[in-house]
Amino acid sequence: MSLELLRTLCNLPAPPGREDEFRAFIVEHLSPYADDVHTDAMGNVFFTRRGSGSSPRTIMLAAHMDEISFLVRHISKEGFLYVQPLGGFDPRVLDAQRVWVHGRKRIPGVFGTKPTHFTTPDERTKAVPLEDMFIDVGLPPEKVTELVRIGDPITLERDLIEMGHFYTGKTLDDRVGMYVMVEAFKRFASSHDTIVAVATVQEEVGVRGAKTAAFSLEPHIGIALDITIAADIPGIEERNWCVRLGEGTAVKIMDSYSISDPRLVEFLRTLAEERGIRHQMEILPRGGTDAGGMQLSRSGIPVCTISIPCRYAHSVVESVHRDDVAASIELLRTFCEQSHRFSVA
């Protein structure tokens, strides 16, 4: 595995609808492995490896480029920034975090917090509502308004590190899914089917890119690559853990956005068992992936998600197990090479 590539993917900013910098990197990195590369009007990027079969089907792989982030919605007369969220933020994890404000130039900032000396006992037990949170960039008001405009994006700041057997940092949702897709796309030897890896946009605000990408591509099968919630931590009953870190890649049965095609679920399970790839079965009660957008395209297609278990999702300490990442790459690589064995008839 390439920790440096994963770290680079995690550090590149890509707010929904403004994935340009990330897209430029992934095009440069993955294009040498593709027979064709193109970008659609919405910003999705398609990397195609043509199938060698006599009647190749089109299989769409999807991982999203965008990350949960913010837009500047108000600048106070004192120079503090108030934000509009892009994606599902939990305000409990934002207090006193560092950010990057992508204005006329990139500047650092922090989510300000009221000193505990000035809080009431009731305030100390509650999260500050997101609409009341503010960002301090350490500059006088006139300089702030010179550098920052309404609508400028804001992303969280935190480096990816190794922690025991884990990788932990921000934006592993879905940079680790992107990493899995990229590595499997580079590594699979050949396929009877045409494999199209799509780096999608705006997943965090309603799987928008996957919908338009699947509509234009008209794939026969769709596989999403994304994290899933590993709730195997103190305070949560084991029956609600969903998946465990270190127990392998996860084959999704269902989530809030899609019910995976049972035949595709069984095929991925069979491949994992045949190749000795450690895996677990996943039912996610809330949340979804690009599979939901692909599944509803045109007259519908069979879809499934290969999930990477992740603790502390939608925070700056998202954590995945390195063995689960490797297992996910291996399952997707094997699927690309063996896809001709799966029939949608």
C-alpha positions as CSV (number, residue, x, y, z in Angstrom):
1,M,0.0,0.0,0.0
2,S,1.1,3.6,-0.7
3,L,0.5,5.7,2.5
4,E,1.8,8.7,0.7
5,L,-0.8,8.4,-2.1
6,L,-3.6,8.0,0.5
7,R,-2.2,11.0,2.4
8,T,-2.1,13.1,-0.7
9,L,-5.7,12.2,-1.6
10,C,-6.9,13.1,2.0
11,N,-5.1,16.5,1.9
12,L,-6.5,17.7,-1.4
13,P,-9.5,20.0,-1.0
14,A,-12.8,19.0,-2.7
15,P,-15.9,20.6,-1.4
16,P,-19.1,19.5,-3.2
17,G,-19.3,21.3,-6.6
18,R,-15.7,22.5,-6.3
19,E,-13.7,19.3,-6.8
20,D,-11.3,20.9,-9.4
21,E,-8.0,20.6,-7.6
22,F,-8.7,17.0,-6.6
23,R,-9.9,16.1,-10.1
24,A,-6.8,17.5,-11.7
25,F,-4.6,15.3,-9.5
26,I,-6.6,12.1,-10.1
27,V,-6.7,12.7,-13.9
28,E,-2.9,13.1,-13.9
29,H,-2.4,10.0,-11.7
30,L,-4.8,7.5,-13.2
31,S,-4.8,8.5,-16.9
32,P,-1.7,6.4,-17.8
33,Y,-3.7,3.2,-16.8
34,A,-6.8,4.0,-18.9
35,D,-7.7,3.6,-22.6
36,D,-9.9,6.6,-22.4
37,V,-10.4,9.5,-20.0
38,H,-13.2,12.1,-20.2
39,T,-14.9,14.6,-17.9
40,D,-18.6,15.4,-18.1
41,A,-20.3,18.8,-17.6
42,M,-21.0,18.2,-13.9
43,G,-17.3,17.3,-13.2
44,N,-17.4,13.5,-13.0
45,V,-14.3,11.9,-14.5
46,F,-14.5,8.6,-16.4
47,F,-11.5,6.3,-16.7
48,T,-12.1,3.4,-19.1
49,R,-10.3,0.1,-19.6
50,R,-11.9,-1.7,-22.5
51,G,-13.0,-5.3,-22.1
52,S,-11.4,-8.2,-24.1
53,G,-14.6,-10.2,-24.4
54,S,-16.6,-10.6,-27.7
55,S,-19.6,-8.7,-26.2
56,P,-18.2,-6.8,-23.2
57,R,-20.6,-5.2,-20.8
58,T,-20.0,-1.9,-19.1
59,I,-19.3,-2.0,-15.4
60,M,-19.2,1.3,-13.5
61,L,-17.1,1.7,-10.4
62,A,-17.8,4.8,-8.4
63,A,-16.0,6.6,-5.6
64,H,-16.7,10.2,-4.7
65,M,-14.2,13.0,-4.8
66,D,-16.1,15.5,-2.6
67,E,-15.8,15.9,1.2
68,I,-18.1,17.3,3.8
69,S,-17.2,21.0,4.1
70,F,-18.7,24.5,4.4
71,L,-19.5,27.7,2.5
72,V,-19.0,31.2,4.0
73,R,-22.6,32.5,4.5
74,H,-21.9,35.6,6.6
75,I,-18.9,37.8,7.6
76,S,-19.5,39.8,10.8
77,K,-18.3,43.4,11.2
78,E,-15.6,42.0,13.6
79,G,-14.4,39.6,10.8
80,F,-15.8,36.3,12.1
81,L,-17.1,33.9,9.5
82,Y,-20.4,32.0,9.8
83,V,-20.9,28.9,7.7
84,Q,-23.4,26.9,5.6
85,P,-22.6,23.1,5.8
86,L,-22.2,21.0,2.8
87,G,-22.9,17.5,4.0
88,G,-23.7,15.9,7.3
89,F,-21.7,17.6,10.0
90,D,-22.1,16.8,13.7
91,P,-21.4,20.1,15.6
92,R,-20.0,18.1,18.6
93,V,-16.8,17.3,16.6
94,L,-16.2,20.9,15.3
95,D,-15.5,22.9,18.4
96,A,-11.9,24.2,18.4
97,Q,-11.0,22.5,15.1
98,R,-8.6,24.0,12.5
99,V,-9.9,24.8,9.0
100,W,-8.7,26.1,5.6
101,V,-10.6,29.0,4.1
102,H,-10.3,28.9,0.3
103,G,-10.7,32.6,-0.5
104,R,-8.7,34.8,-2.8
105,K,-5.9,32.8,-1.2
106,R,-5.9,29.9,1.2
107,I,-5.8,31.0,4.8
108,P,-6.0,29.1,8.1
109,G,-8.7,29.5,10.6
110,V,-10.2,27.9,13.7
111,F,-13.7,27.3,14.9
112,G,-13.8,29.7,17.9
113,T,-15.1,28.5,21.2
114,K,-16.4,30.4,24.2
115,P,-14.0,30.0,27.2
116,T,-15.4,27.6,29.8
117,H,-15.1,30.4,32.4
118,F,-17.9,32.2,30.6
119,T,-20.3,29.2,30.1
120,T,-23.2,28.2,32.2
121,P,-23.4,24.6,33.6
122,D,-26.1,23.9,31.0
123,E,-24.0,25.2,28.1
124,R,-21.1,22.9,29.2
125,T,-23.2,19.8,28.5
126,K,-24.5,20.8,25.1
127,A,-23.0,21.2,21.6
128,V,-23.1,24.6,20.1
129,P,-25.6,24.7,17.2
130,L,-23.8,24.9,13.9
131,E,-25.6,28.1,12.9
132,D,-24.1,29.7,16.0
133,M,-20.5,28.5,15.5
134,F,-18.0,30.9,14.0
135,I,-14.5,30.8,12.4
136,D,-11.7,33.1,13.4
137,V,-8.9,33.7,10.9
138,G,-6.8,36.0,13.0
139,L,-7.0,39.0,10.8
140,P,-8.6,42.5,11.1
141,P,-12.1,42.8,9.6
142,E,-10.9,44.9,6.6
143,K,-8.3,42.2,5.7
144,V,-10.9,39.4,6.1
145,T,-13.3,41.1,3.6
146,E,-10.4,41.7,1.2
147,L,-9.5,37.9,1.2
148,V,-12.9,36.2,1.8
149,R,-16.2,36.4,0.0
150,I,-19.6,35.0,0.6
151,G,-19.7,31.5,-0.9
152,D,-16.0,30.8,-0.5
153,P,-15.5,27.1,0.6
154,I,-14.0,26.0,3.9
155,T,-12.5,22.5,4.5
156,L,-11.2,21.0,7.7
157,E,-7.4,20.7,8.4
158,R,-5.8,17.6,9.8
159,D,-3.0,15.3,8.5
160,L,-3.4,11.6,7.9
161,I,-1.2,9.5,10.3
162,E,-0.6,5.9,11.1
163,M,-2.0,4.9,14.6
164,G,-1.2,1.3,15.4
165,H,-2.7,-0.7,12.6
166,F,-5.0,2.2,11.7
167,Y,-4.8,5.1,9.3
168,T,-6.5,8.1,10.9
169,G,-7.3,11.6,9.7
170,K,-9.9,13.7,7.8
171,T,-11.7,12.8,4.6
172,L,-11.1,9.1,4.6
173,D,-14.8,9.4,3.6
174,D,-14.3,8.9,0.7
175,R,-10.6,9.2,-0.1
176,V,-10.0,5.7,1.1
177,G,-12.8,4.5,-1.3
178,M,-11.1,6.5,-4.0
179,Y,-7.8,4.9,-3.1
180,V,-9.3,1.4,-3.3
181,M,-10.8,2.1,-6.7
182,V,-7.6,3.6,-8.1
183,E,-5.4,0.8,-6.8
184,A,-7.7,-2.0,-8.1
185,F,-8.1,-0.2,-11.4
186,K,-4.3,-0.1,-11.8
187,R,-3.7,-3.7,-10.7
188,F,-6.3,-5.8,-12.4
189,A,-4.7,-7.7,-15.3
190,S,-7.6,-7.7,-17.8
191,S,-11.4,-8.1,-17.9
192,H,-13.8,-9.5,-20.4
193,D,-16.0,-6.5,-19.5
194,T,-15.3,-2.9,-20.0
195,I,-14.4,-1.4,-16.6
196,V,-15.1,2.3,-16.1
197,A,-13.8,3.9,-12.9
198,V,-15.8,7.1,-12.2
199,A,-14.5,9.7,-9.8
200,T,-17.9,11.3,-8.9
201,V,-18.9,14.7,-7.6
202,Q,-21.4,15.9,-5.0
203,E,-22.0,12.6,-3.2
204,E,-22.2,14.3,0.2
205,V,-25.1,16.4,-0.9
206,G,-27.3,13.7,-2.4
207,V,-25.3,11.3,-4.7
208,R,-25.8,13.8,-7.5
209,G,-22.7,13.0,-9.6
210,A,-23.3,9.3,-9.6
211,K,-26.9,9.8,-10.9
212,T,-25.8,11.9,-13.9
213,A,-22.7,9.7,-14.6
214,A,-24.8,6.5,-14.6
215,F,-27.4,8.1,-16.8
216,S,-24.9,9.0,-19.5
217,L,-22.8,5.8,-19.2
218,E,-25.7,3.3,-19.2
219,P,-23.7,0.6,-17.3
220,H,-24.9,-2.9,-16.9
221,I,-23.6,-3.3,-13.3
222,G,-22.5,-0.7,-10.7
223,I,-20.1,-1.1,-7.8
224,A,-19.6,1.8,-5.3
225,L,-16.5,2.2,-3.1
226,D,-17.1,4.0,0.2
227,I,-16.7,3.7,3.9
228,T,-19.2,2.2,6.2
229,I,-19.8,2.9,9.9
230,A,-17.8,0.7,12.3
231,A,-19.5,1.3,15.6
232,D,-17.4,-1.2,17.5
233,I,-16.6,1.2,20.4
234,P,-17.5,1.5,24.0
235,G,-21.1,2.7,24.7
236,I,-22.7,0.9,21.7
237,E,-24.2,-2.5,21.9
238,E,-22.5,-5.2,19.8
239,R,-25.7,-5.9,17.9
240,N,-25.5,-2.3,16.6
241,W,-21.8,-2.4,15.5
242,C,-22.6,-3.0,11.8
243,V,-19.0,-4.0,11.1
244,R,-15.7,-4.3,12.9
245,L,-12.3,-2.8,12.1
246,G,-9.8,-5.4,11.2
247,E,-12.3,-8.1,10.2
248,G,-12.0,-7.4,6.5
249,T,-13.7,-5.6,3.7
250,A,-17.5,-5.3,3.9
251,V,-20.0,-6.4,1.3
252,K,-23.1,-4.2,1.6
253,I,-26.5,-5.9,1.8
254,M,-28.4,-2.6,2.2
255,D,-28.4,1.0,3.5
256,S,-30.8,3.9,3.4
257,Y,-30.1,4.6,-0.3
258,S,-30.0,1.2,-1.9
259,I,-30.8,-2.5,-1.5
260,S,-27.9,-4.3,-3.1
261,D,-28.7,-6.9,-5.8
262,P,-28.8,-10.2,-3.9
263,R,-27.1,-12.0,-6.8
264,L,-24.3,-9.5,-6.8
265,V,-23.9,-9.7,-3.1
266,E,-23.6,-13.5,-3.3
267,F,-21.1,-13.2,-6.2
268,L,-18.8,-10.9,-4.2
269,R,-19.1,-13.2,-1.2
270,T,-18.2,-16.2,-3.3
271,L,-15.2,-14.4,-4.8
272,A,-14.0,-13.5,-1.3
273,E,-14.4,-17.0,-0.1
274,E,-12.6,-18.5,-3.1
275,R,-9.6,-16.2,-2.8
276,G,-9.4,-16.2,1.0
277,I,-10.2,-12.5,1.2
278,R,-11.3,-11.6,4.7
279,H,-14.7,-10.1,4.5
280,Q,-17.9,-9.3,6.5
281,M,-21.5,-8.7,5.6
282,E,-22.9,-5.2,6.2
283,I,-26.3,-3.7,6.8
284,L,-26.1,0.0,7.4
285,P,-29.3,1.4,9.0
286,R,-28.6,5.1,8.0
287,G,-26.5,6.6,5.3
288,G,-25.8,5.7,1.7
289,T,-23.4,5.6,-1.2
290,D,-23.1,6.3,-4.9
291,A,-24.8,2.8,-5.4
292,G,-28.1,4.5,-4.7
293,G,-27.6,6.9,-7.6
294,M,-26.4,4.2,-10.0
295,Q,-29.3,1.9,-9.1
296,L,-32.0,4.3,-10.1
297,S,-30.4,5.3,-13.5
298,R,-32.7,4.9,-16.5
299,S,-34.5,1.5,-16.1
300,G,-32.2,0.5,-13.2
301,I,-29.2,-1.7,-12.8
302,P,-27.9,-4.2,-10.2
303,V,-25.6,-2.5,-7.7
304,C,-23.6,-3.3,-4.6
305,T,-21.1,-1.4,-2.4
306,I,-17.7,-2.7,-1.3
307,S,-17.3,-0.9,2.0
308,I,-14.2,0.0,4.1
309,P,-15.1,-0.1,7.8
310,C,-14.4,3.2,9.4
311,R,-14.7,4.5,13.0
312,Y,-15.5,8.1,13.8
313,A,-17.0,9.0,10.4
314,H,-17.5,12.7,9.5
315,S,-14.9,13.8,11.9
316,V,-11.2,14.8,11.6
317,V,-10.2,11.4,13.2
318,E,-11.8,9.0,10.8
319,S,-10.0,5.7,11.3
320,V,-9.6,2.6,9.0
321,H,-7.6,-0.6,9.5
322,R,-4.9,-1.1,6.9
323,D,-5.8,-4.8,6.5
324,D,-9.4,-3.9,5.6
325,V,-8.2,-1.4,3.0
326,A,-5.9,-4.1,1.4
327,A,-8.8,-6.6,1.5
328,S,-11.1,-4.1,-0.3
329,I,-8.5,-3.6,-3.0
330,E,-8.1,-7.3,-3.5
331,L,-11.8,-8.0,-3.7
332,L,-12.4,-5.2,-6.2
333,R,-9.4,-6.3,-8.3
334,T,-10.7,-9.9,-8.3
335,F,-14.2,-8.7,-9.3
336,C,-12.9,-6.8,-12.3
337,E,-11.0,-9.9,-13.5
338,Q,-13.8,-12.3,-12.8
339,S,-16.9,-10.2,-13.7
340,H,-17.7,-12.3,-16.7
341,R,-18.8,-15.1,-14.3
342,F,-21.7,-12.9,-13.0
343,S,-24.9,-13.0,-15.0
344,V,-27.6,-10.4,-14.8
345,A,-30.0,-12.4,-16.9
